């Protein structure tokens, strides 16, 4: 079936050809009806359903965001979400800054421990005396600050914290003499079957 408005647009000859072409082309061999002549006022069902689904999805996302903000301390009120987001962003920025400071402190502490390992008995004793804010490291975590200048006052006032830098003054080691590193032991032969002693 073709509606009169479409027959008027197509003309009598073309409308009869279209009607013949649509016979038996529908679901289960039924005829297809040509009833809508869309002049821009009708929206196809698929397009309408897609837009409607998008609207529903956006509403659900807004509700989920409101619940999430409420769970982390926001008001949960959709009208106040902008304020809640601003507060959450400020919290995130504060946490990021705190994290960056902590990472910088860890990098400085690690660089100092590595630099002091062969100079002190316990690097932690010296690190606790130093002003960490005066220590600088590069992006790779390598110490850039002149450590000798920072350590000089402590070398004079607390020399017991530092290892002796005099060459040749090695402590006597007592006990068994280690094996000579140049000798190689022969492997033990493998025996197949039971061993009788």
C-alpha positions as CSV (number, residue, x, y, z in Angstrom):
1,X,0.0,0.0,0.0
2,X,1.2,3.5,-0.9
3,X,-0.4,6.5,0.7
4,X,-2.0,9.2,-1.4
5,X,0.6,11.8,-0.5
6,X,3.4,9.6,-1.8
7,X,1.4,8.7,-4.9
8,X,1.0,12.4,-5.6
9,X,4.7,13.0,-5.3
10,X,5.7,9.9,-7.4
11,X,3.0,10.2,-10.1
12,X,0.6,7.4,-11.2
13,X,3.1,5.4,-13.4
14,X,6.0,5.5,-10.9
15,X,3.7,4.8,-7.9
16,X,2.4,1.6,-9.7
17,X,5.9,0.5,-10.4
18,X,7.0,1.0,-6.8
19,X,3.9,-0.8,-5.5
20,X,4.7,-3.8,-7.8
21,X,8.3,-3.8,-6.6
22,X,7.2,-3.8,-2.9
23,X,4.9,-6.8,-3.3
24,X,6.1,-9.8,-1.2
25,X,9.3,-8.0,-0.1
26,X,8.3,-7.6,3.6
27,X,8.9,-9.9,6.5
28,X,7.5,-13.4,5.9
29,X,6.7,-12.6,2.3
30,X,4.2,-9.8,3.1
31,X,3.9,-6.6,1.1
32,X,5.9,-3.6,2.2
33,X,3.8,-0.5,2.9
34,X,5.1,2.9,1.8
35,X,3.3,5.1,4.1
36,X,5.7,7.8,5.3
37,X,6.9,10.6,3.1
38,X,9.4,12.4,5.4
39,X,9.5,16.1,4.7
40,X,11.7,16.7,7.7
41,X,9.0,16.6,10.3
42,X,9.3,12.9,11.0
43,X,12.2,11.2,12.8
44,X,13.1,7.6,12.1
45,X,12.5,5.3,15.0
46,X,16.2,4.2,15.2
47,X,17.4,7.8,15.3
48,X,14.8,8.6,18.0
49,X,15.7,5.6,20.0
50,X,19.4,6.4,19.8
51,X,18.9,10.0,20.9
52,X,16.6,8.9,23.7
53,X,19.1,6.2,24.8
54,X,21.8,8.9,24.9
55,X,19.6,11.1,27.0
56,X,18.9,8.3,29.4
57,X,22.6,7.4,29.5
58,X,23.6,11.0,30.3
59,X,21.0,11.1,33.1
60,X,22.3,7.9,34.6
61,X,25.9,9.2,34.4
62,X,24.8,12.4,36.2
63,X,23.2,10.3,38.9
64,X,26.2,8.1,39.2
65,X,28.5,11.1,39.4
66,X,26.3,12.7,42.1
67,X,26.4,9.4,44.1
68,X,30.2,9.2,43.7
69,X,30.6,12.8,44.9
70,X,28.3,12.1,47.8
71,X,30.4,9.0,48.7
72,X,33.6,11.1,48.7
73,X,32.1,14.0,50.7
74,X,30.2,15.9,48.1
75,X,26.6,17.0,48.5
76,X,25.2,14.7,45.8
77,X,22.9,17.5,44.7
78,X,23.0,17.8,40.8
79,X,22.7,21.6,41.1
80,X,25.9,21.7,43.3
81,X,28.0,19.3,41.3
82,X,30.1,22.1,39.9
83,X,31.1,23.2,43.4
84,X,31.7,19.6,44.4
85,X,33.9,19.0,41.4
86,X,35.9,22.2,42.2
87,X,36.4,21.0,45.7
88,X,37.4,17.5,44.5
89,X,39.8,19.1,42.0
90,X,41.4,21.2,44.8
91,X,41.8,18.0,46.9
92,X,43.4,16.2,44.0
93,X,45.8,19.1,43.4
94,X,46.7,19.1,47.1
95,X,47.3,15.4,47.0
96,X,49.4,15.7,43.8
97,X,51.6,18.4,45.4
98,X,52.0,16.4,48.6
99,X,52.9,13.3,46.5
100,X,55.5,15.3,44.5
101,X,57.1,16.6,47.6
102,X,57.3,13.1,49.1
103,X,58.8,11.7,45.9
104,X,61.4,14.5,45.9
105,X,62.2,13.8,49.6
106,X,62.7,10.1,48.8
107,X,65.0,10.9,45.8
108,X,67.1,13.2,48.0
109,X,67.3,10.6,50.8
110,X,68.3,7.9,48.3
111,X,71.0,10.0,46.7
112,X,72.4,11.0,50.1
113,X,72.5,7.3,51.2
114,X,74.4,6.3,48.1
115,X,76.8,9.2,48.4
116,X,77.4,8.6,52.1
117,X,77.6,4.8,52.0
118,X,81.5,4.6,51.8
119,X,82.1,7.7,54.0
120,X,80.0,7.1,57.1
121,X,79.2,4.2,59.4
122,X,75.5,4.8,59.2
123,X,74.2,7.3,56.5
124,X,71.0,7.8,58.4
125,X,72.8,9.4,61.3
126,X,74.3,12.0,58.9
127,X,71.1,12.5,56.9
128,X,69.1,13.3,60.1
129,X,71.6,16.2,60.7
130,X,71.4,17.7,57.2
131,X,68.8,20.2,56.0
132,X,67.1,18.2,53.2
133,X,65.8,21.4,51.6
134,X,69.4,22.4,50.7
135,X,70.0,19.1,48.9
136,X,69.5,19.1,45.1
137,X,69.1,16.1,42.8
138,X,68.6,15.9,39.0
139,X,65.8,14.1,37.2
140,X,67.7,10.8,37.4
141,X,68.0,11.2,41.2
142,X,71.8,11.9,41.1
143,X,73.1,14.3,43.8
144,X,74.0,17.7,42.4
145,X,74.8,19.4,45.8
146,X,78.4,19.7,46.9
147,X,78.3,17.2,49.8
148,X,81.7,17.9,51.2
149,X,80.7,21.5,52.1
150,X,77.7,20.3,53.9
151,X,79.6,17.5,55.8
152,X,82.6,19.7,56.9
153,X,81.1,21.0,60.1
154,X,80.0,17.5,61.1
155,X,83.4,16.0,60.3
156,X,84.9,18.4,62.8
157,X,82.3,18.2,65.5
158,X,81.3,14.5,65.2
159,X,84.2,12.6,63.6
160,X,83.1,9.3,65.1
161,X,80.2,9.2,62.6
162,X,82.6,9.0,59.7
163,X,84.8,6.2,58.4
164,X,88.6,6.6,58.4
165,X,89.7,7.8,55.0
166,X,93.4,6.8,55.5
167,X,94.5,4.3,52.9
168,X,96.1,1.1,54.0
169,X,94.4,1.1,57.4
170,X,92.4,-2.1,56.9
171,X,91.2,-4.1,59.9
172,X,92.7,-7.5,60.6
173,X,90.4,-10.3,59.6
174,X,90.5,-13.3,61.8
175,X,89.2,-16.8,61.0
176,X,89.5,-19.3,58.2
177,X,91.5,-18.3,55.1
178,X,89.2,-18.2,52.0
179,X,89.9,-20.4,49.1
180,X,92.2,-19.1,46.4
181,X,90.0,-17.7,43.6
182,X,92.2,-19.2,40.9
183,X,91.6,-22.8,41.7
184,X,88.8,-24.9,40.2
185,X,87.3,-28.0,41.7
186,X,86.8,-31.0,39.6
187,X,83.1,-32.2,39.4
188,X,82.2,-35.3,41.3
189,X,81.6,-38.3,39.0
190,X,78.0,-39.4,38.6
191,X,77.2,-43.1,39.2
192,X,74.3,-44.8,37.6
193,X,72.5,-47.3,39.8
194,X,72.8,-47.9,43.6
195,X,76.0,-47.3,45.4
196,X,77.1,-50.0,47.9
197,X,79.4,-49.0,50.6
